[in-house]
Amino acid sequence: MEMDPSRHRLLALSEERHVSLARLSRMIGKNASYLQQFVRKGSPRKLEENDRAILARFFGVAETELGAHQEKYGAFPSPSGDVTWVEIPRLPLQASAGPGADVSGEDAIGSFRFSQRWLRDQGLQPHWLSAIAVRGDSMEPTLRDGDEILVDRNRRSLRDGIHVVRLDGALLVKRLDTSRPDRIALLSDNTAYPPIECAPDQLDLIGRVVWKSGRL
């Protein structure tokens, strides 16, 4: 039996990017065999809309390549008749727990696609942006384990808000409290985690979190 084009395309993309179907399954919050069964056995019959959207953003392709109906995603052209898309690299880093490095020096494992106009409206410059994954529950309910976050590495003055930072070799995503000139507090939205305090020169500011993507 000939493989459905969307299944064939997903398999080809995973092989091109050297990312296993098991890893992709876990990325969308499913068990490791989920996409293997989808590709090889045709179950489920089609990808859930949210899962398809995450995979399409990861690979930087149109959702129609993974089974979405063309008319659903082509019915609302921009006023100019064209949309300029920008590929933002997705890096193999995890923020909030474990060792990490500056997000500017890693090879991409995929990409997210954003409208150039949307980025401009948000005051964001594509060459300063990277996407990484969140691991752990310290920022729940705002950020959950497995969420993807967009990090703006255009380092402006240190200010309050959610940032990705490096402290003692660990890459963390925390709210920053900069109200005291000689100390910075790293705050978790999950109240089970106490604040972390450090001197400004102990902290390496990677960038500000400006967008997130995750499962409902």
N, C-alpha and C positions, 0 to 999 in steps of 0.2 A: 504494500500500500504506500502510495506516494505521501511524503510528509507535507503537511499544511505549510504554506509559505511563511506564516508568522512564526511557526515553530522552527522551521529551517533557518530563518533569519536570526532568531534568538541564539540558536546553537552556533551559527557562524560568528555572531558578534562575540560570544563568550570565548570562542577559540581564537579570534583575532586579538582580543584584549588579554588572553591568557588568564581569564577569571573563570573558575569552575561554576557549574550550575548549582552545586551545593552552596558555594559562597554567596551566589546571587540570591538563592532561596532564603538564606539567613538574613541577607540585607533587607528583604521585603517582609521579614518577620514570620517566615514560614519554616517548616522543618526542612532538613537538608535535602530530602528526596523530592520535594515539591516540584521544582522545575524539571527535574529529570523525568518525572512521571508525565508532566505536561508535554515535554518534547517527544519522548519515546512512546508513550502510551495514549496520548490524547486526553488525559484527565488531569485537571479540569478541561472542559471543552474550549474555554477561552479564559484569558487572564482577567482578573478583577481590574476595574478601571484604575484604582489607586495604585495597584501593583504595576500595571502597565506603564503608568505615568512615571513612577520612580525608575523603572528600568530604562525607559526612553530617555529620561534626563541623565541617567548614569552613562549611557552609551552615546548621548548626544545625537539621537536620531528622532525622527517623527514617530508619534504613537501609531500612525497608520502602518508602519513597518512591523509592528508587533500585534496587529489585529484590530486596531480601531477603525471605525468606518470613516472613510474619506470625507463624506458630506458633513459629519459632525464637527470635524476640525478644520474644514475649509470653507465654512459658510459665512465667516465674518472677516473678510479681508480688511486690512488697514485702509484709511482714506487714500493713501498714496498708491494702494494696490500692491504693496510689498512690505515685508517685515524683515528687518535686519536682525539676525540672531548672533549672539556672542557666546562662545564656548568658555565656560569657567572651569578650570581643572579641579577634579576631585582627587585629593591626596590621601595616601595610605596612612593617615594619622588618626589617633583617637584622643579626644580631649576630655579631661576630668579625672582620669586615672592612668597610671602607668607612665613609663618613660616616653619622652617625645623630643622633638627638635623644632627649629624654626620652620614654619610652613612654607617658606619661600624656596627651600632647597631640596624638595622631594620630587620624584617622577610621578606624574599623574597616572591614576588607574582608571580614569574615566572622566566624564565631564557633566556639568549641568548646563542647559541651554537657557539663556535669558534674552528677552527682547532688549535691544540696545536702547530703545526709547525708555523702557521701564527703568533700566539702570541709570540713565541720565536723569530721569525724573526724581530718582532717589538720591541724586548727588554722588553716585558711585562710579569709579573709573575701573573698567574691566581688568587692567593689568595689575591692579592692587588686590584683586579678589581671589580667594581660594575656598574650596569647600572641604570640610572634614567631618568625621563622625563624632557623635557624643557617646561616651560610654559611662555607665554608672547612673545612680539615681540621685546624686547630690543636688541637681538643679530641678528636680521635679517640683511642681507640675509644669513649669515653664518649658524645660527641655527634658526629654525622656531618653532612656537608653535606646540607641539606634537612630536617633534623629540626625539629620544632616544639617550642618550650619554653614552659613556663608560668612567668611571672615574678611573684613576690610583691613588690609595691612598698611593703609595710608596713615602713618602714625602722626596723629595730631597731639595736642596737649592731653595729658592724662586727665580723665574725667570719670564721673560715675557712669554706671551702665554695665552690661554684660560684655566681658572681654575674654579672649583666650590669652593666657599668660604662661610663662615658664618659671617655675620656682623649684630650686634644688633638683633640677633635672627632670621634673615632671611637668607635663603639659596639662593645664587645668582650664576649665571654663567656669568663671565665677562672676558675680557682681562685684564691682569695685566701690569701696567707700573711701573717698579721698578728702574727707572733711578735715583731717588732721594733717598738718604740713610734714610731720616727721614719721608718720606711720600710714600704711595702707592696709585696709581690712578687706579680705577676700570672703565674700558672703555667699552661702549656699541658700537656694530657695527652699530646699528641704530642711526643715528645722531640726532634724535629727543630727545634722552636721554643724559643729560649732564654727565660729568665724576663725579665720587664719590671719594673723597679723604679721607684717614684715616691714622692714625699712624700704623706702623707694628704690634704693640702689641694689636691693636683693632680688628685685622683680624684673623679669624681661617681658615687656609688653609685646605680644605678637600682633594682636589686632582686635577690632571691635566686632561683635556679632551683630549682623544687620538683617539676617533672614534665617528662617529655619524651614525644614521640610521633614515631616514625620507621619506615621500612621495615626489614624483617629482611634 
